[in-house]
Amino acid sequence: MEQWWAWVSEVGFPIVVTFYLLHRIEKRLDNVTKTLQQLPYQLTFHSQPKRSTK
């Protein structure tokens, strides 16, 4: 905790809060990136016509 106070005094409160929030949501951003990369494949798969089995 003492390290956080040192950072606040050196770089300022808004920058420390920004770094904390970015660090906290890093996994969520990775998931969004993976989902966006898979989107074209999912759209191609779902847009193909279905074959009837009759």
MITOR-706660 format. One line per 3 residues: number of its first residue (from 1); their letters; for each residue x, y, z of N, C-alpha, C. Coordinates in pm, 1 decimal, decimal comma. Layout:
! residues N
NUM> A> X Y Z X Y Z X Y Z  ...
***
This chain:
! residues 54
1> MEQ> 82,9 -119,9 0,0 0,0 0,0 0,0 86,9 125,7 0,0  200,0 115,7 65,8 289,7 229,9 71,3 341,1 266,7 -67,5  358,0 164,4 -151,0 404,8 188,9 -287,5 302,3 271,3 -366,3
4> WWA> 172,8 243,4 -342,9 68,7 319,7 -412,0 75,3 467,2 -374,5  97,2 496,2 -246,8 104,9 635,9 -204,5 225,5 705,8 -265,1  334,2 631,0 -282,1 451,9 689,5 -346,4 420,5 724,0 -491,1
7> WVS> 348,7 634,5 -558,4 309,8 661,1 -697,8 217,7 781,7 -706,9  123,0 791,7 -615,7 30,0 904,8 -617,8 105,8 1035,5 -601,3  201,5 1038,3 -511,9 275,2 1163,1 -490,8 367,0 1195,3 -608,0
10> EVG> 414,1 1092,0 -680,1 504,9 1116,5 -792,0 432,0 1154,9 -920,8  328,7 1079,4 -958,2 266,7 1100,6 -1089,8 126,6 1159,0 -1083,4  65,6 1159,3 -970,1 -66,3 1218,8 -958,3 -177,2 1115,8 -949,9
13> FPI> -282,6 1154,6 -882,2 -394,4 1064,3 -856,4 -463,9 1014,4 -982,6  -497,7 1099,3 -1079,5 -568,5 1049,6 -1198,6 -489,7 944,5 -1276,6  -360,3 959,7 -1284,9 -279,1 863,5 -1358,9 -276,1 729,7 -1285,9
16> VVT> -265,1 731,2 -1154,1 -264,8 607,8 -1076,3 -398,3 535,9 -1090,3  -507,5 609,3 -1084,2 -640,7 548,7 -1100,9 -653,7 488,5 -1240,0  -605,3 556,5 -1341,3 -610,6 505,2 -1477,8 -532,6 375,7 -1490,6
19> FYL> -410,5 371,2 -1436,5 -331,4 248,2 -1441,4 -400,3 134,5 -1367,9  -460,0 163,8 -1254,5 -530,9 60,8 -1177,7 -647,5 4,1 -1257,2  -727,3 90,7 -1317,2 -843,2 44,6 -1392,8 -801,2 -33,5 -1517,0
22> LHR> -697,6 10,9 -1586,4 -648,9 -62,8 -1702,6 -596,2 -200,2 -1663,3  -527,0 -207,4 -1554,1 -476,4 -336,0 -1506,0 -591,5 -428,9 -1467,6  -693,7 -373,5 -1409,1 -807,1 -452,9 -1362,1 -889,5 -509,7 -1476,1
25> IEK> -905,7 -435,0 -1584,7 -991,0 -481,5 -1694,0 -912,0 -543,8 -1808,8  -785,1 -574,0 -1786,6 -700,9 -628,6 -1892,7 -757,3 -759,1 -1948,9  -802,8 -850,4 -1863,8 -858,6 -977,6 -1910,6 -984,4 -956,0 -1992,5
28> RLD> -1065,9 -862,1 -1950,7 -1188,4 -834,8 -2026,7 -1155,2 -779,7 -2165,1  -1054,0 -695,0 -2172,0 -1013,4 -642,6 -2302,0 -958,2 -753,2 -2391,7  -886,0 -848,8 -2334,0 -836,2 -962,3 -2411,2 -951,9 -1045,7 -2465,5
31> NVT> -1055,3 -1066,4 -2384,1 -1171,8 -1141,9 -2429,6 -1245,5 -1069,7 -2542,3  -1255,6 -940,0 -2532,0 -1319,8 -862,3 -2638,8 -1239,7 -874,0 -2767,8  -1108,9 -867,5 -2758,2 -1023,2 -880,2 -2876,2 -1039,7 -1016,3 -2941,7
34> KTL> -1039,0 -1122,6 -2861,6 -1057,1 -1257,5 -2916,4 -1192,7 -1272,6 -2982,2  -1295,6 -1218,8 -2920,0 -1430,3 -1227,8 -2975,7 -1439,3 -1154,3 -3108,5  -1380,8 -1036,6 -3116,0 -1383,9 -960,9 -3241,1 -1305,6 -1030,9 -3351,7
37> QQL> -1198,3 -1098,9 -3315,4 -1121,1 -1172,1 -3415,0 -1197,4 -1293,8 -3466,9  -1281,7 -1354,4 -3384,7 -1358,9 -1471,9 -3424,6 -1488,3 -1435,4 -3496,3  -1529,0 -1312,4 -3490,3 -1656,2 -1269,6 -3546,8 -1671,6 -1301,5 -3695,5
40> PYQ> -1574,5 -1275,6 -3781,8 -1593,8 -1308,6 -3923,7 -1618,9 -1458,3 -3946,6  -1551,6 -1544,3 -3872,8 -1572,2 -1688,1 -3887,3 -1711,7 -1728,6 -3841,9  -1758,1 -1669,8 -3733,7 -1891,8 -1701,2 -3684,2 -1998,6 -1651,9 -3782,1
43> LTF> -1979,5 -1535,4 -3838,5 -2076,6 -1483,2 -3935,0 -2080,2 -1569,3 -4060,5  -1965,0 -1616,1 -4105,3 -1959,9 -1701,6 -4222,8 -2029,5 -1834,1 -4195,0  -2006,7 -1891,5 -4079,8 -2066,8 -2019,5 -4043,0 -2218,1 -2007,9 -4035,2
46> HSQ> -2270,5 -1903,1 -3975,3 -2414,6 -1888,0 -3956,1 -2485,7 -1835,8 -4080,2  -2415,2 -1780,9 -4175,1 -2481,1 -1727,5 -4293,3 -2493,9 -1830,8 -4405,1  -2431,4 -1947,2 -4388,9 -2443,3 -2051,9 -4490,5 -2581,4 -2114,5 -4481,8
49> PKR> -2640,1 -2146,4 -4597,9 -2774,2 -2207,4 -4595,7 -2769,7 -2346,7 -4532,9  -2877,3 -2378,8 -4464,8 -2888,4 -2509,7 -4401,2 -2932,0 -2613,2 -4504,8  -2873,6 -2729,5 -4495,4 -2911,4 -2839,2 -4585,2 -3021,4 -2920,6 -4520,4
52> STK> -3118,7 -2959,0 -4600,1 -3223,8 -3043,0 -4546,9 -3179,5 -3188,8 -4549,0  -3224,8 -3267,2 -4453,1 -3184,2 -3406,9 -4442,9 -3288,6 -3500,7 -4499,8  -3385,8 -3452,0 -4574,2 -3492,3 -3536,9 -4630,7 -3448,1 -3606,1 -4753,9
***
